[in-house]
Amino acid sequence: MHSHPLRHIIESCDVAISKRDFDSLMDHYSEDAALVVKPGMIVKGKENIRKAFIAISDYFQDQLVVKQGEMQVIEGGGNALVIMETLLRFPDGQGGTVETTRRATYVFRQESDNRWLCAIDNSYGTDLLNAEIV
């Protein structure tokens, strides 16, 4: 079975995040997109999302590595819900490395030119339901 085109888009986004190539990353977001930065903090719009990714990268000392695991894509009405494993590796602040897996949810919208753009980026997935928001 061939993989969904969104797998390739998300792979290129993961590479862009890991390489701090935020210009390429923003090519895959809609103008009105929303990003869950952390539970209780959502930013909207490409420029704010770009700034958030820069801040996230800075926080992880430019050592955040993002990869993907299993993925399911459900399409309907020109939209796609992506449910996937997001694999993260970053420094623990004490000389070691943390590796963790999140079950992310994303919503992509297919534009009139057939490009898929991310409208909602939620790397926390349904774990947001368990989060205590301060």
N, C-alpha and C positions, 0 to 999 in steps of 0.2 A: 504494500500500500504506500502511495506517495504521501509525503508529509504535507500538511497544510501550509500555504504561503505565509501564514502568520508565524510559523515556527522560524522561518528564515528571517523575518523582520525582527522578531524578538531576539534571535541570536545576534543580529547585527547591533541591536540596542545594547545587549549585554556587553559586547565587545567595546562599543562606544563608551559605556559607563566605566568599564575597567581601564580604558585608555584615556579617559577624560576628554573625549572628543564630543563635546556637548553640542556643537553645531550639527554634526551628523545625527546625533540623538534626537534633536528637536525636529528634524525632518520627518519623524514618525509620529508626531503629536499633532492633534487638531488645535486650532487657535483657542478653543474654549475648553481644553482638556483640564482634568483635575488629577492631582497626585496626592496620595496619602503619604505624607512625609513620616509620620508616626501616629499612633493612636491619638486622636484629638486634634491633630494638625493636618489640615488639607490646604493645599495651594491650588490656585486656578489660573489658567492662562499660560501660554508657552514661555513668556519671559520670566514669570515667577517660578515655573517648573525648572527652567534652566538654572536660575539662581539657587533653587533648592538642591539640585543635583551637585552644583559646585560646592555648596556648604556641606553636603553629605560626604563628598569626596575629601574635602578638607578635614572634616571630622575624623575620617578614617585614614588620615595621613597619606592620601593618594594611593592607598593599598587595598581598596575594596575591589574584590574580584567577584563578578556575578556570572553564573552559568545557569542553565536550565536542565531540569530533569523531565519527568513524565508530563505530558500535556494533553488536554482534551479541549477541542474547539467546538462550540455549538453556535451555528449560524441561524439567523432569522431576521427578516425585514431589513436587510442591509447592514446588520450589526453582527458582531461575533463576541460571545462570552468565552474567554480563555481561562481555564482553570489549570494551573500548573505548579510544579515544584520549582521554586527558585532556590538555588544553592548559592550561599554567600560565604566568602572567606575574607577575613579582615583581622588586623592586629588587635590583641586583647589589652594593649596598653602596658603590659608588663613583660614584653619581649617574646610573647608567644602568639599563637594564631588561633582564632575562633573559626570553626566551620559549623554552619547551621543551615537548616532547610526550612523554608516557609512554603505554605500552600497558598500561592498568590491567585488573585482574580483580576482580570483585565477586561475592559470593554473596548472593542475596536469598531470603527464605523467605516464602511466602504464608501468612498467618495465617487462622484460622477465619472471620474477618470479611472475608476477601478482600484485606486490606491487605498490601502488600509491605513487608517490613522488611529492612534490610541486616543480615546476619549476619557477613559478612567483607568488609572494606574494604581492598583492597590496590592502592593507586595505582601501585605499582612493577611490578605484574604479574610476568611471568616474568623480568624483570631481576634479581629476587632471587637467581636461580640464578647470576648473574655477580658478585654483590656480595661483597666481602670484609668479613666481619663482624669487628669489633674488640671 
